[in-house]
């Protein structure tokens, strides 16, 4: 079994920064969708999947 290579301090800070930005973006998108369309990001994701599924 291969040994796990953990992130160094710089990589970990970058990873945590990316996760924080992703979280803030989703919160912002969710708030805007709720305000303008009364949909959550999850609702929108389901609608996208359904619209692309085809098959009538």
Order of alpha helices (4+ residues) and beta strands (2+ residues): alpha-alpha
